[in-house]
């Protein structure tokens, strides 16, 4: 671990379901965590959680000298800002209008694009330097297209896997709740839980491949297709269109955007 001076960067991606955070020393990711999003959490509850996570990795709050956050949960913005001030003596940099991303955003209203989608696009283009489709399996599943020039061109939004499952459990009262997804042994199942697994996994994979293929058909040059998010490995293993899974895409994007805004 580095010397305990105020030089490290804390990056946080605050989603509707999870908060993904990581600590960087320059371009090196030292550690990362995924915790549940609690919309009503106070700044002190956040502080206790982060301090406990840090202690496991022999880190101290005093080592954080820089902080950047992408957040799609507006009620948490004030709490996150006050958390940064109290626990790190920092005013966090938030990904939003006016921030330097190095990427042109071709959207009717750029303010409508989720911060996490822009962060993913920046990281993906920085890494691959070609036109891309980024599929992010979060609370919603987002599909974003980046041109060969590195411009954000737009995309699509579909209900996430867990949202879809929750609707199924709530509306079909005789179906049991499936907590763990596993690859079905056969598509022709003979029990209810296996049948639900087939519908969830293969059905959702079909949704992803169908949308991605429509993107591919709509652009002049075949793009590289990468996936990120908690359930990306599960769907990517069955997908015919996803070429790579990058679990740290959002964290890397936050680091890159912070570097572009240091001056």
C-alpha positions in Angstrom: 0.0 0.0 0.0 1.2 3.6 -0.6 2.4 5.9 2.2 -0.4 7.3 4.2 -0.5 10.8 2.6 -3.4 12.6 1.1 -2.8 11.5 -2.5 -5.4 8.8 -3.3 -8.6 9.2 -5.5 -11.9 7.9 -4.3 -14.4 7.2 -7.1 -18.1 6.4 -6.5 -20.8 5.3 -8.9 -24.2 5.7 -7.1 -26.9 3.7 -8.8 -30.5 2.9 -7.9 -29.6 -0.5 -6.5 -25.9 -0.5 -5.7 -23.0 1.9 -5.0 -19.8 0.8 -6.7 -16.7 2.5 -5.4 -12.9 2.2 -5.7 -9.7 3.8 -4.6 -6.9 4.7 -7.1 -3.3 5.6 -6.7 -2.7 7.3 -10.0 -3.9 5.0 -12.7 -3.6 1.9 -10.4 -6.8 0.6 -8.8 -6.0 -0.4 -5.3 -9.3 -1.9 -4.3 -13.0 -1.7 -5.1 -16.3 -2.6 -3.4 -20.0 -2.9 -4.2 -22.6 -2.0 -1.5 -26.3 -1.6 -1.5 -27.8 1.9 -2.2 -29.7 3.2 0.8 -31.5 6.3 -0.4 -32.2 7.5 3.2 -28.7 6.9 4.5 -27.2 9.9 6.4 -23.7 11.2 5.8 -22.6 9.5 9.0 -24.0 6.2 8.0 -22.1 6.5 4.7 -19.0 7.5 6.6 -19.2 4.4 8.9 -19.6 2.1 5.9 -16.7 3.6 4.0 -14.5 3.6 7.1 -15.2 -0.1 7.8 -14.4 -1.0 4.1 -11.2 1.0 4.3 -10.0 -0.7 7.5 -10.2 -4.1 5.8 -7.7 -2.9 3.2 -5.5 -1.0 5.7 -6.6 2.3 4.2 -7.4 5.5 6.2 -9.8 8.3 5.3 -6.9 10.8 5.6 -5.3 9.2 2.5 -8.1 10.4 0.2 -7.1 13.6 -1.5 -9.4 13.6 -4.4 -13.0 12.5 -5.0 -15.4 12.1 -8.0 -19.0 10.8 -8.0 -21.5 9.8 -10.6 -25.0 9.6 -9.2 -28.4 8.8 -10.7 -30.2 9.1 -7.4 -31.0 12.9 -7.1 -32.2 12.7 -3.4 -28.7 11.5 -2.4 -26.7 14.4 -4.0 -26.8 16.7 -1.0 -25.9 13.8 1.4 -23.0 12.7 -0.8 -21.6 16.3 -0.9 -21.8 16.7 2.8 -20.3 13.2 3.3 -17.3 14.3 1.2 -16.9 17.5 3.2 -17.1 15.9 6.6 -15.1 12.7 6.2 -12.5 13.8 3.6 -12.6 17.5 3.9 -13.2 17.6 0.2 -15.9 19.0 -2.1 -16.6 16.0 -4.5 -16.5 16.5 -8.2 -19.9 15.3 -9.6 -20.3 14.1 -13.2 -22.9 16.3 -14.7 -23.4 19.4 -17.0 -20.3 21.5 -17.4 -17.8 18.8 -16.6 -15.0 18.0 -19.1 -15.5 14.5 -20.5 -13.6 14.8 -23.7 -16.6 13.4 -25.5 -19.2 15.2 -27.6 -22.7 14.1 -26.7 -25.2 14.0 -29.6 -28.5 13.8 -27.6 -31.5 16.1 -27.9 -31.0 17.1 -24.3 -27.6 16.1 -23.1 -28.7 16.7 -19.5 -31.0 13.7 -19.7 -28.3 11.2 -20.3 -27.4 9.3 -17.0 -24.0 10.2 -15.6 -23.1 6.5 -15.5 -23.8 6.1 -19.2 -21.4 8.9 -20.1 -18.8 7.5 -17.7 -19.0 4.1 -19.3 -18.7 5.6 -22.8 -15.6 7.6 -21.9 -13.9 4.6 -20.4 -14.8 2.3 -23.3 -13.6 4.6 -26.0 -10.4 5.4 -24.1 -9.6 1.6 -23.9 -10.7 0.4 -27.3 -10.4 3.5 -29.6 -13.1 2.2 -32.0 -16.9 2.4 -32.4 -18.6 0.6 -29.6 -21.8 -0.6 -28.1 -21.7 -0.6 -24.3 -24.3 -2.7 -22.5 -24.6 -2.0 -18.8 -26.6 -4.4 -16.7 -27.8 -2.2 -13.8 -31.2 -1.5 -12.3 -32.1 -0.8 -15.9 -30.1 -2.2 -18.8 -28.7 0.5 -21.0 -27.4 0.3 -24.5 -25.1 3.1 -25.7 -23.4 3.7 -29.0 -20.1 5.5 -29.4 -18.9 6.4 -32.9 -15.4 5.7 -34.3 -14.6 9.4 -33.6 -15.4 8.9 -29.9 -18.8 10.7 -29.9 -21.7 9.6 -27.8 -24.5 9.0 -30.3 -27.4 7.8 -28.1 -28.8 4.5 -27.1 -31.7 2.6 -25.5 -33.0 1.6 -22.1 -34.7 -1.6 -21.1 -36.0 -2.9 -17.8 -33.2 -4.6 -15.8 -33.2 -8.3 -15.1 -34.0 -7.9 -11.5 -36.8 -5.4 -12.2 -38.3 -7.9 -14.7 -38.1 -10.7 -12.2 -39.6 -8.7 -9.4 -42.6 -7.8 -11.7 -43.0 -11.5 -12.5 -42.9 -12.5 -8.8 -45.4 -9.9 -7.8 -47.9 -10.4 -10.6 -47.9 -14.2 -10.9 -48.8 -15.2 -7.3 -48.3 -18.9 -7.8 -44.8 -18.6 -9.1 -42.0 -19.0 -6.5 -39.3 -16.3 -6.0 -36.1 -17.3 -7.7 -33.1 -15.9 -5.8 -30.2 -17.4 -7.6 -29.8 -17.6 -11.4 -28.0 -20.5 -12.9 -27.5 -21.7 -16.5 -30.3 -24.1 -17.3 -29.3 -27.6 -18.3 -32.0 -27.7 -21.0 -34.5 -25.3 -22.6 -37.3 -27.9 -22.2 -37.7 -28.0 -18.5 -39.9 -30.2 -16.3 -40.2 -28.1 -13.1 -41.3 -24.5 -12.4 -38.0 -23.0 -11.1 -36.0 -24.4 -14.0 -38.6 -23.1 -16.4 -38.3 -19.6 -14.8 -34.6 -19.8 -15.1 -34.9 -20.6 -18.8 -37.3 -17.7 -19.3 -35.2 -15.2 -17.4 -31.7 -16.1 -18.7 -32.4 -17.1 -22.3 -35.3 -14.7 -22.6 -33.2 -11.8 -21.4 -30.3 -12.8 -23.5 -32.6 -12.7 -26.5 -33.6 -9.2 -25.6 -30.0 -8.1 -25.4 -28.9 -9.8 -28.6 -32.0 -8.5 -30.5 -31.3 -4.9 -29.5 -27.6 -5.1 -30.1 -28.2 -6.5 -33.6 -30.5 -3.6 -34.4 -27.8 -1.2 -33.3 -25.3 -3.1 -35.5 -27.7 -2.9 -38.5 -28.2 0.9 -38.0 -24.5 2.0 -38.1 -22.1 2.0 -41.0 -19.2 0.1 -39.4 -19.6 -3.0 -37.1 -18.9 -2.0 -33.6 -17.2 -3.8 -30.8 -19.8 -4.9 -28.1 -18.7 -4.8 -24.5 -20.7 -5.4 -21.3 -20.4 -4.2 -17.7 -22.5 -4.4 -14.5 -23.2 -7.0 -11.9 -25.1 -9.5 -14.1 -23.0 -9.0 -17.2 -21.0 -12.2 -16.9 -24.2 -14.3 -16.7 -25.8 -12.9 -19.8 -22.6 -12.5 -21.8 -21.8 -16.2 -21.4 -25.0 -17.0 -23.4 -25.0 -13.9 -25.7 -24.1 -14.2 -29.4 -23.2 -10.5 -29.7 -21.3 -9.5 -26.5 -17.6 -9.8 -27.1 -16.1 -8.8 -23.8 -17.1 -8.1 -20.2 -15.3 -5.3 -18.3 -16.5 -5.2 -14.7 -14.4 -2.0 -13.9 -15.5 0.1 -16.8 -17.4 2.7 -14.7 -14.7 3.1 -12.1 -12.1 3.6 -14.9 -14.3 6.1 -16.5 -14.6 8.1 -13.3 -10.8 8.1 -12.9 -10.3 9.3 -16.5 -12.9 12.1 -16.2 -11.3 13.2 -12.9 -7.9 13.5 -14.6 -9.4 15.5 -17.4 -10.9 18.0 -14.9 -7.8 18.5 -12.6 -6.5 21.6 -14.4 
